[in-house]
Amino acid sequence: ALAGKPFDQLSGEAHGSVRSVLADDSRHLRNAALSRARTGLDAFTAQGTGAGFSVWADYQSRGAALQGDFNTAYTRYDGHQWLVGGDYQLENGLRIGLFGGSGRLDGNIGHRSSKFEVRNNSLGLHVGGRWNGFGVFAGYTHGKQDIDVKRTVNFAGFSAGLNSDYSAKTRQGFVEVGYLFGGERFQAEPYLQYADVRVKTDGFKEMGSSPAALGAVGQSNDLKVTTGGVRASLNLAGSQQEETWLSLRAGLGYRHASGDLSAASLQSFNGSPAFTVLGAPVAKKATVADLGVAARLSARSLLEVGYSGQYADEGNDHGAHARFTFKF
């Protein structure tokens, strides 16, 4: 164990774990896009009837961890993100929209004496429609990340502080199908969702003249995520009201991931042969859950507050968001 600690500190495992984090964290942007694609097409997010243009702003906050395994360390991270967008609902019920935003993640890998910071800017589009209860929703997002990794190597009379700055791109395409049951007061929707998430990092060279400094070429990983579950909403109205003013929602599902669960990082010390180090793995199987409240503040404004969770042996993710929508 004592011999292993220097190798763990030298390994640069953090660079692979950052890519795992980017792939896993992509769910928050994906969920926001699909939620907007469904807006106005169920009782939970209904804002009157007919075509119209809407603008919205969404603030997200989350805390998560990848547990690591026999070969990788526990990785803890938290973050926040702002999103703003606009979408238009056609007379036939089809909704199309664009959005963008920025955010930040901060992570710590204590057993590898490593920290990282990720600043993110994203753009995305979504489209969705519902016909006789059957809904199809899809979207695509493109994000650019600026990554700062700091490592400390400290053992047996040797000490070095190392840091690197490099960029990444995270792209994902996704589609969801579902069928909505129920009436104005209660609705349920079983759904199936698929996403293809691709993360690509640029090459880097850690700063400093230390022999422990690492370099790497550009690398990528591909994660495929399938989720199935059911959502249900209860839509409340006062005794003298025809329209729902407050809606409650809950959802439960199962998520399966395949592909590059552990992001591999090919790197080398100056003048040495390259070697591969794996980052902390993304959970292969997870339970997902969400809770939400939607309040119609006026005929044109909607406030949503929600929680989303992902639970697995390999790590948990807890997120909260608040979204305000105004329909013209």
RANOR-V503839 format. One record per residue. N is the residue number from 0. RES is the residue in one letter. SS is DSSP state (H for helix, E for strand, - for the rest). PHI is phi in radians with two decimals (none if undefined). Layout:
n:N res:RES ss:SS phi:PHI
n:N res:RES ss:SS phi:PHI
This chain:
n:0 res:A ss:- phi:none
n:1 res:L ss:H phi:-1.15
n:2 res:A ss:H phi:-1.22
n:3 res:G ss:H phi:-1.29
n:4 res:K ss:H phi:-1.06
n:5 res:P ss:H phi:-1.03
n:6 res:F ss:H phi:-1.12
n:7 res:D ss:H phi:-1.08
n:8 res:Q ss:H phi:-1.19
n:9 res:L ss:H phi:-1.32
n:10 res:S ss:- phi:-1.12
n:11 res:G ss:- phi:1.25
n:12 res:E ss:H phi:-0.96
n:13 res:A ss:H phi:-0.99
n:14 res:H ss:H phi:-1.16
n:15 res:G ss:H phi:-1.25
n:16 res:S ss:H phi:-1.14
n:17 res:V ss:H phi:-1.07
n:18 res:R ss:H phi:-1.17
n:19 res:S ss:H phi:-1.07
n:20 res:V ss:H phi:-1.08
n:21 res:L ss:H phi:-1.08
n:22 res:A ss:H phi:-1.16
n:23 res:D ss:H phi:-1.23
n:24 res:D ss:H phi:-1.24
n:25 res:S ss:H phi:-1.05
n:26 res:R ss:H phi:-1.07
n:27 res:H ss:H phi:-1.20
n:28 res:L ss:H phi:-1.19
n:29 res:R ss:H phi:-1.10
n:30 res:N ss:H phi:-1.10
n:31 res:A ss:H phi:-1.12
n:32 res:A ss:H phi:-1.13
n:33 res:L ss:H phi:-1.19
n:34 res:S ss:H phi:-1.09
n:35 res:R ss:H phi:-1.17
n:36 res:A ss:H phi:-1.10
n:37 res:R ss:H phi:-1.52
n:38 res:T ss:- phi:-1.03
n:39 res:G ss:- phi:1.42
n:40 res:L ss:- phi:-1.88
n:41 res:D ss:- phi:-2.58
n:42 res:A ss:- phi:-1.22
n:43 res:F ss:- phi:-1.09
n:44 res:T ss:- phi:-1.96
n:45 res:A ss:- phi:-1.10
n:46 res:Q ss:- phi:-2.36
n:47 res:G ss:- phi:1.27
n:48 res:T ss:- phi:-2.21
n:49 res:G ss:- phi:1.61
n:50 res:A ss:- phi:-1.24
n:51 res:G ss:E phi:3.03
n:52 res:F ss:E phi:-1.78
n:53 res:S ss:E phi:-2.24
n:54 res:V ss:E phi:-2.10
n:55 res:W ss:E phi:-2.64
n:56 res:A ss:E phi:-2.36
n:57 res:D ss:E phi:-2.36
n:58 res:Y ss:E phi:-1.93
n:59 res:Q ss:E phi:-2.11
n:60 res:S ss:E phi:-2.39
n:61 res:R ss:E phi:-2.69
n:62 res:G ss:E phi:-2.38
n:63 res:A ss:E phi:-2.63
n:64 res:A ss:E phi:-2.66
n:65 res:L ss:E phi:-1.83
n:66 res:Q ss:- phi:-1.22
n:67 res:G ss:- phi:1.39
n:68 res:D ss:E phi:-2.47
n:69 res:F ss:- phi:-1.08
n:70 res:N ss:- phi:-2.05
n:71 res:T ss:E phi:-2.30
n:72 res:A ss:- phi:-1.75
n:73 res:Y ss:- phi:-1.04
n:74 res:T ss:E phi:-2.13
n:75 res:R ss:E phi:-1.89
n:76 res:Y ss:E phi:-2.61
n:77 res:D ss:E phi:-2.48
n:78 res:G ss:E phi:-2.94
n:79 res:H ss:E phi:-2.57
n:80 res:Q ss:E phi:-2.78
n:81 res:W ss:E phi:-1.87
n:82 res:L ss:E phi:-2.29
n:83 res:V ss:E phi:-2.35
n:84 res:G ss:E phi:-2.84
n:85 res:G ss:E phi:-2.48
n:86 res:D ss:E phi:-2.57
n:87 res:Y ss:E phi:-2.26
n:88 res:Q ss:E phi:-1.79
n:89 res:L ss:- phi:-1.37
n:90 res:E ss:- phi:-1.08
n:91 res:N ss:- phi:-1.45
n:92 res:G ss:- phi:1.65
n:93 res:L ss:- phi:-1.25
n:94 res:R ss:E phi:-2.07
n:95 res:I ss:E phi:-2.24
n:96 res:G ss:E phi:-2.79
n:97 res:L ss:E phi:-2.22
n:98 res:F ss:E phi:-2.71
n:99 res:G ss:E phi:-2.70
n:100 res:G ss:E phi:-3.11
n:101 res:S ss:E phi:-2.53
n:102 res:G ss:E phi:-2.90
n:103 res:R ss:E phi:-2.63
n:104 res:L ss:E phi:-2.15
n:105 res:D ss:E phi:-2.21
n:106 res:G ss:E phi:-2.29
n:107 res:N ss:E phi:-2.46
n:108 res:I ss:E phi:-2.09
n:109 res:G ss:H phi:-1.02
n:110 res:H ss:H phi:-1.31
n:111 res:R ss:H phi:-2.05
n:112 res:S ss:- phi:0.85
n:113 res:S ss:E phi:-2.31
n:114 res:K ss:E phi:-2.35
n:115 res:F ss:E phi:-2.53
n:116 res:E ss:E phi:-2.32
n:117 res:V ss:E phi:-2.23
n:118 res:R ss:E phi:-1.87
n:119 res:N ss:E phi:-2.23
n:120 res:N ss:E phi:-2.21
n:121 res:S ss:E phi:-2.33
n:122 res:L ss:E phi:-2.28
n:123 res:G ss:E phi:-2.77
n:124 res:L ss:E phi:-2.42
n:125 res:H ss:E phi:-2.57
n:126 res:V ss:E phi:-2.60
n:127 res:G ss:E phi:-2.84
n:128 res:G ss:E phi:-2.73
n:129 res:R ss:E phi:-2.39
n:130 res:W ss:E phi:-2.31
n:131 res:N ss:- phi:0.92
n:132 res:G ss:- phi:1.62
n:133 res:F ss:E phi:-1.48
n:134 res:G ss:E phi:-2.06
n:135 res:V ss:E phi:-2.25
n:136 res:F ss:E phi:-2.40
n:137 res:A ss:E phi:-2.63
n:138 res:G ss:E phi:-2.96
n:139 res:Y ss:E phi:-2.57
n:140 res:T ss:E phi:-2.30
n:141 res:H ss:E phi:-2.31
n:142 res:G ss:E phi:-2.18
n:143 res:K ss:E phi:-2.01
n:144 res:Q ss:E phi:-2.04
n:145 res:D ss:E phi:-1.85
n:146 res:I ss:E phi:-1.93
n:147 res:D ss:E phi:-2.20
n:148 res:V ss:E phi:-2.00
n:149 res:K ss:E phi:-2.10
n:150 res:R ss:E phi:-2.20
n:151 res:T ss:E phi:-2.13
n:152 res:V ss:E phi:-1.98
n:153 res:N ss:E phi:-2.63
n:154 res:F ss:E phi:-2.82
n:155 res:A ss:- phi:0.69
n:156 res:G ss:- phi:1.43
n:157 res:F ss:E phi:-2.02
n:158 res:S ss:E phi:-2.53
n:159 res:A ss:E phi:-2.70
n:160 res:G ss:E phi:-1.85
n:161 res:L ss:E phi:-2.18
n:162 res:N ss:E phi:-2.53
n:163 res:S ss:E phi:-2.54
n:164 res:D ss:E phi:-2.20
n:165 res:Y ss:E phi:-2.71
n:166 res:S ss:E phi:-1.94
n:167 res:A ss:E phi:-2.49
n:168 res:K ss:E phi:-2.26
n:169 res:T ss:E phi:-2.10
n:170 res:R ss:E phi:-2.11
n:171 res:Q ss:E phi:-2.62
n:172 res:G ss:E phi:-2.06
n:173 res:F ss:E phi:-2.68
n:174 res:V ss:E phi:-2.54
n:175 res:E ss:E phi:-2.42
n:176 res:V ss:E phi:-2.17
n:177 res:G ss:E phi:-2.75
n:178 res:Y ss:E phi:-2.31
n:179 res:L ss:E phi:-1.65
n:180 res:F ss:E phi:-1.91
n:181 res:G ss:E phi:1.87
n:182 res:G ss:- phi:-2.13
n:183 res:E ss:- phi:-1.23
n:184 res:R ss:- phi:-1.59
n:185 res:F ss:E phi:-2.42
n:186 res:Q ss:E phi:-2.42
n:187 res:A ss:E phi:-2.40
n:188 res:E ss:E phi:-2.46
n:189 res:P ss:E phi:-1.26
n:190 res:Y ss:E phi:-2.54
n:191 res:L ss:E phi:-2.37
n:192 res:Q ss:E phi:-2.29
n:193 res:Y ss:E phi:-2.32
n:194 res:A ss:E phi:-2.43
n:195 res:D ss:E phi:-2.06
n:196 res:V ss:E phi:-1.97
n:197 res:R ss:E phi:-2.19
n:198 res:V ss:E phi:-2.06
n:199 res:K ss:E phi:-2.28
n:200 res:T ss:E phi:-1.86
n:201 res:D ss:- phi:-1.31
n:202 res:G ss:- phi:-1.20
n:203 res:F ss:E phi:-2.64
n:204 res:K ss:E phi:-2.45
n:205 res:E ss:- phi:-1.13
n:206 res:M ss:- phi:-1.32
n:207 res:G ss:- phi:1.93
n:208 res:S ss:- phi:-1.73
n:209 res:S ss:- phi:-1.13
n:210 res:P ss:- phi:-1.14
n:211 res:A ss:- phi:-1.49
n:212 res:A ss:- phi:-1.20
n:213 res:L ss:E phi:-1.87
n:214 res:G ss:E phi:-2.34
n:215 res:A ss:E phi:-2.68
n:216 res:V ss:- phi:-1.55
n:217 res:G ss:- phi:-1.09
n:218 res:Q ss:E phi:-2.50
n:219 res:S ss:E phi:-2.54
n:220 res:N ss:E phi:-2.50
n:221 res:D ss:E phi:-2.22
n:222 res:L ss:E phi:-2.08
n:223 res:K ss:E phi:-1.94
n:224 res:V ss:E phi:-2.20
n:225 res:T ss:E phi:-2.05
n:226 res:T ss:E phi:-2.29
n:227 res:G ss:E phi:-2.26
n:228 res:G ss:E phi:-3.08
n:229 res:V ss:E phi:-2.48
n:230 res:R ss:E phi:-2.02
n:231 res:A ss:E phi:-2.46
n:232 res:S ss:E phi:-2.36
n:233 res:L ss:E phi:-2.03
n:234 res:N ss:E phi:-2.00
n:235 res:L ss:E phi:-1.72
n:236 res:A ss:- phi:-2.59
n:237 res:G ss:- phi:-1.24
n:238 res:S ss:- phi:-1.10
n:239 res:Q ss:- phi:-1.82
n:240 res:Q ss:- phi:-1.88
n:241 res:E ss:- phi:-1.58
n:242 res:E ss:- phi:-1.54
n:243 res:T ss:- phi:-1.19
n:244 res:W ss:- phi:-1.91
n:245 res:L ss:E phi:-2.42
n:246 res:S ss:E phi:-2.20
n:247 res:L ss:E phi:-2.04
n:248 res:R ss:E phi:-2.36
n:249 res:A ss:E phi:-2.51
n:250 res:G ss:E phi:-2.53
n:251 res:L ss:E phi:-2.52
n:252 res:G ss:E phi:-2.74
n:253 res:Y ss:E phi:-2.18
n:254 res:R ss:E phi:-2.08
n:255 res:H ss:E phi:-2.14
n:256 res:A ss:E phi:-2.02
n:257 res:S ss:E phi:-2.49
n:258 res:G ss:E phi:1.72
n:259 res:D ss:- phi:-1.47
n:260 res:L ss:- phi:-1.17
n:261 res:S ss:- phi:-1.92
n:262 res:A ss:- phi:-1.27
n:263 res:A ss:E phi:-1.55
n:264 res:S ss:E phi:-2.07
n:265 res:L ss:E phi:-1.62
n:266 res:Q ss:E phi:-2.56
n:267 res:S ss:E phi:-2.72
n:268 res:F ss:E phi:-1.41
n:269 res:N ss:- phi:-1.02
n:270 res:G ss:- phi:1.44
n:271 res:S ss:- phi:-1.86
n:272 res:P ss:- phi:-1.11
n:273 res:A ss:- phi:-1.28
n:274 res:F ss:E phi:-2.41
n:275 res:T ss:E phi:-1.88
n:276 res:V ss:E phi:-2.18
n:277 res:L ss:E phi:-1.61
n:278 res:G ss:- phi:-1.52
n:279 res:A ss:- phi:-1.00
n:280 res:P ss:- phi:-1.38
n:281 res:V ss:- phi:-1.33
n:282 res:A ss:- phi:-1.07
n:283 res:K ss:- phi:-1.31
n:284 res:K ss:E phi:-2.20
n:285 res:A ss:E phi:-2.63
n:286 res:T ss:E phi:-1.68
n:287 res:V ss:E phi:-2.09
n:288 res:A ss:E phi:-2.55
n:289 res:D ss:E phi:-2.58
n:290 res:L ss:E phi:-2.33
n:291 res:G ss:E phi:-2.72
n:292 res:V ss:E phi:-2.29
n:293 res:A ss:E phi:-2.18
n:294 res:A ss:E phi:-2.11
n:295 res:R ss:E phi:-1.55
n:296 res:L ss:- phi:-1.30
n:297 res:S ss:- phi:-2.76
n:298 res:A ss:- phi:-1.13
n:299 res:R ss:- phi:-2.00
n:300 res:S ss:E phi:-2.12
n:301 res:L ss:E phi:-2.37
n:302 res:L ss:E phi:-2.00
n:303 res:E ss:E phi:-2.06
n:304 res:V ss:E phi:-2.28
n:305 res:G ss:E phi:-2.64
n:306 res:Y ss:E phi:-2.20
n:307 res:S ss:E phi:-2.37
n:308 res:G ss:E phi:-2.31
n:309 res:Q ss:E phi:-2.31
n:310 res:Y ss:E phi:-2.21
n:311 res:A ss:E phi:-2.74
n:312 res:D ss:- phi:-1.08
n:313 res:E ss:- phi:-1.46
n:314 res:G ss:E phi:2.69
n:315 res:N ss:E phi:-2.15
n:316 res:D ss:E phi:-2.50
n:317 res:H ss:E phi:-2.13
n:318 res:G ss:E phi:-2.33
n:319 res:A ss:E phi:-2.32
n:320 res:H ss:E phi:-2.60
n:321 res:A ss:E phi:-2.34
n:322 res:R ss:E phi:-2.30
n:323 res:F ss:E phi:-2.04
n:324 res:T ss:E phi:-2.16
n:325 res:F ss:E phi:-2.14
n:326 res:K ss:E phi:-1.85
n:327 res:F ss:- phi:-1.45
